[in-house]
Amino acid sequence: MINIIWSVLIILGFLVGAVNGRLQDVTAAAINSAKMAVELVFGLMGVMAMWLGILKIAEESGLIKIISRLLKPAMIRLFPEVPENHPAMGAMIMNISTNILGLGNAATPFGLKAMEELQKLNKHKDTATNSMVTFLAINTSSVTLIPASTIALLTAAGAINPTEIVGPSIMATTLSTIGAIIAAKTLQRLPRYSINPRGKGKARCSSRS
């Protein structure tokens, strides 16, 4: 779908340029944009390397483990269907902890592992459980303390104070996570999103009582 959208936009751009007699301007803009993209990427590499290095130090120093311990009581309440010592709980805690620090790449394997373990607890293999939906909602919205990628982009783009985004980012991601949790917990209580006990009309997430 994304490829189709981009193709349509490019074709429309050339058609509009041709109709208005400004096809040369369209070509020049495309070349200049390509040049700016390369310059932005090279500027981004150094900043990203620095931030990822800092975050790696935080990871190795045990900061993620500390955050994991702080998250565990809340996780037990958010995922009552998952046993406290089940591998799924550990994988989810590690995923959320690494996401909080902005370590998206490091969080991905934990997220995949969490879903794999949650599926083992799933009695209806073709339907997502409440825990799966809640975890996905938290993972997608994810509170972020250090938006390293955004800071790197702002720095590469020449922003005067790129770290100004930290405060608004924490507020925005905190509110989005709260909203995601409320939405997931509210929707899972509706009959429409529950599994029919007779096995008919399976919905998107299960309701376990």
C-alpha positions in Angstrom: 0.0 0.0 0.0 2.8 2.4 0.9 4.5 1.7 -2.5 1.2 2.5 -4.3 0.8 5.8 -2.4 4.3 6.9 -3.1 4.0 5.9 -6.8 0.8 7.9 -7.1 2.3 11.0 -5.4 5.4 10.9 -7.7 3.3 10.5 -10.9 0.9 13.3 -9.8 3.9 15.5 -9.1 5.3 15.0 -12.6 1.9 15.4 -14.2 1.1 18.7 -12.4 4.6 19.9 -13.2 4.1 19.0 -16.9 0.7 20.7 -17.1 2.0 23.9 -15.5 5.1 23.9 -17.6 7.3 23.5 -14.5 8.6 20.0 -15.1 12.2 21.3 -14.9 11.5 22.7 -11.3 10.1 19.3 -10.3 13.2 17.5 -11.5 15.5 20.1 -9.7 13.5 19.6 -6.5 13.8 15.9 -6.7 17.6 16.1 -7.1 17.9 18.6 -4.3 15.8 16.5 -2.0 17.9 13.4 -2.7 21.1 15.5 -1.9 19.5 16.7 1.4 18.5 13.1 2.3 22.1 11.9 1.9 23.5 14.8 4.0 20.9 14.2 6.7 21.7 10.5 6.9 25.4 11.2 7.3 24.7 13.7 10.0 22.4 11.3 11.7 24.9 8.4 11.8 27.3 10.1 14.3 24.6 11.3 16.6 22.8 8.0 16.7 26.1 6.2 17.4 26.7 8.5 20.3 23.2 8.0 21.8 23.2 4.3 21.3 26.6 4.1 23.0 25.2 6.0 26.0 22.1 3.8 26.2 24.3 0.7 25.9 26.3 1.8 28.9 23.0 2.3 30.8 22.0 -1.2 29.8 25.3 -2.8 30.9 25.3 -0.8 34.1 22.1 -2.6 35.2 19.7 0.3 34.7 17.3 -1.9 32.7 17.2 -4.5 35.5 16.4 -1.7 38.0 13.5 -0.5 35.8 12.4 -4.1 35.4 12.1 -4.6 39.1 10.1 -1.3 39.4 7.8 -2.4 36.7 7.0 -5.9 38.0 4.2 -5.0 40.5 2.4 -3.0 37.8 2.9 -5.7 35.2 1.3 -8.3 37.5 -1.8 -6.2 37.8 -1.9 -5.4 34.1 -1.6 -9.0 33.1 -3.5 -11.1 35.7 -3.8 -14.0 33.2 0.0 -14.4 33.0 1.6 -16.3 35.9 4.1 -14.1 37.8 7.1 -16.4 37.0 6.1 -17.3 33.5 8.7 -16.5 30.8 6.2 -14.3 29.0 6.2 -12.0 32.0 9.9 -11.7 32.0 10.1 -11.0 28.3 7.4 -8.4 28.5 9.1 -6.6 31.3 12.4 -6.6 29.4 10.7 -5.3 26.3 9.0 -2.4 28.1 12.1 -1.6 30.0 14.3 -1.3 26.9 11.6 0.7 25.1 11.5 3.2 28.0 15.2 3.9 27.4 14.7 4.3 23.7 16.5 1.0 22.8 13.9 0.0 20.1 16.2 -2.4 18.4 17.1 -4.2 21.6 13.4 -4.3 22.6 12.3 -6.1 19.4 13.6 -9.6 20.3 12.0 -9.4 23.7 8.7 -8.4 22.2 8.8 -11.3 19.8 9.7 -13.7 22.6 6.9 -12.3 24.8 4.3 -12.9 22.0 5.6 -16.4 21.5 5.3 -17.2 25.2 1.8 -15.6 25.4 0.7 -17.8 22.6 1.6 -20.8 24.6 -0.9 -19.7 27.2 -3.5 -19.1 24.6 -6.3 -21.7 24.5 -7.7 -20.2 21.2 -4.7 -20.1 18.9 -6.3 -18.1 16.1 -7.5 -15.3 18.5 -5.4 -12.8 20.4 -5.8 -13.0 24.2 -6.4 -10.0 26.5 -2.8 -10.1 27.5 -1.6 -10.0 23.9 -3.7 -7.0 23.1 -2.7 -5.1 26.2 1.0 -5.9 25.6 0.8 -4.8 22.0 -1.0 -1.5 23.0 1.7 -0.8 25.6 4.5 -1.7 23.2 3.1 0.5 20.5 2.5 3.6 22.7 5.6 3.0 24.9 6.7 5.6 27.5 10.1 6.9 26.3 12.5 8.7 28.6 15.2 9.3 26.0 13.9 9.7 22.4 17.3 9.1 20.9 16.1 8.8 17.3 14.2 12.1 17.4 17.1 13.9 19.1 19.4 12.6 16.4 17.1 13.7 13.6 16.7 17.2 15.1 20.5 17.5 15.5 21.1 16.4 12.0 18.5 18.9 10.8 20.4 21.7 12.5 18.1 22.3 15.5 19.5 24.7 18.1 18.4 22.7 21.1 17.4 19.2 20.0 17.1 17.9 23.6 14.0 20.2 24.2 12.0 17.3 22.8 12.7 15.2 25.9 10.1 16.8 28.2 7.2 16.9 25.6 8.2 13.3 24.5 7.9 12.0 28.1 4.5 13.7 28.5 3.2 12.6 25.1 4.3 8.9 25.4 3.0 8.7 29.0 -0.4 9.9 28.1 -0.5 7.7 25.0 0.4 4.7 27.1 -2.3 5.5 29.6 -4.8 5.9 26.8 -3.7 2.6 25.2 -4.1 0.7 28.5 -7.5 2.2 29.2 -8.7 1.4 25.6 -7.5 -2.2 25.8 -8.9 -2.8 29.2 -12.2 -1.2 28.3 -12.7 -2.9 25.0 -11.9 -6.4 26.4 -14.9 -6.1 28.6 -17.3 -5.7 25.7 -19.2 -8.8 24.5 -18.2 -8.0 20.9 -14.5 -8.6 21.7 -15.1 -11.8 23.7 -15.0 -15.4 22.6 -18.3 -17.1 22.3 -18.4 -20.0 24.7 -20.1 -22.1 22.0 -17.1 -21.5 19.7 -19.1 -19.2 17.3 -18.3 -15.7 16.3 -14.8 -15.4 17.7 -13.7 -11.9 18.2 -10.3 -10.2 18.1 -9.4 -10.7 21.7 -10.5 -13.1 24.3 -12.2 -12.5 27.6 -11.0 -14.7 30.4 -13.0 -14.6 33.7 
